[in-house]
Amino acid sequence: MKKHLFVLMAALFMVACSSNSEEVKTKEESAEPKASEETTDIEADNNEDEETEEEHDEDEIETLTDEKELLIDEEKYSVELLKVEKGYTDNISDDQFIKAHFNIKNKSDDYLELFSGNASADGKMINDMYYDMFIEVSPGKEAEDTFNIYKFEEDTDFELPELKEELEIEFIVNDEEWEFEDTQVVTITF
């Protein structure tokens, strides 16, 4: 993400610097663009629009499951699956994601932290560099959070799981002082 931000800022800086340069026109050159130049500019704009349309549509998100399911129901907390989605992060790059949406309910009088441990998809372990989930839930409150798996364009040695059979996630839950700790593995089937 930081790479993308740096590249974007560098591109904006280069555009800003280049827009300050001006061409000096001689008396013979007209300030009005020639018809062929106007046509070329319009064609270039149209080509850019067509290229954008050929890219991924970030609004095209595939819902793998939207069946709500109570996965964990303990005395101090519960975790309910809301849905699992797969798609592209934007319409320009090949960055992809899988998001499992959860509702976490804190039934205790303590702040609880919930984060992901190990994870696997279709029987194959997923490197923890490619997924994340962490949330703090206040006493007696509910919160929605997502377990995210990301595959960035530059990740040539990682493929996003297909999720043909199952997604297995280890949840680790603790209070602020680590007086309470619980680990549960949930399985989402497709």
Sequence and secondary structure as in RCSB ss.txt:
>XXXX:A:sequence
MKKHLFVLMAALFMVACSSNSEEVKTKEESAEPKASEETTDIEADNNEDEETEEEHDEDEIETLTDEKELLIDEE
KYSVELLKVEKGYTDNISDDQFIKAHFNIKNKSDDYLELFSGNASADGKMINDMYYDMFIEVSPGKEAEDTFNIY
KFEEDTDFELPELKEELEIEFIVNDEEWEFEDTQVVTITF
>XXXX:A:secstr
 HHHHHHHHHHHHHHHHHHT      TTS SS  HHHHHHHHHHHHHHHHHHHHS  TT  EEEE   EEEEE S
SEEEEEEEEEEEESSSSS  EEEEEEEEEEE SSS EEEEEEEEEETTEE  GGGEE EEEE TT EEEEEEEEE
E TT TT      SSEEEEEEEEEETTSSSEEEEEEEEE 
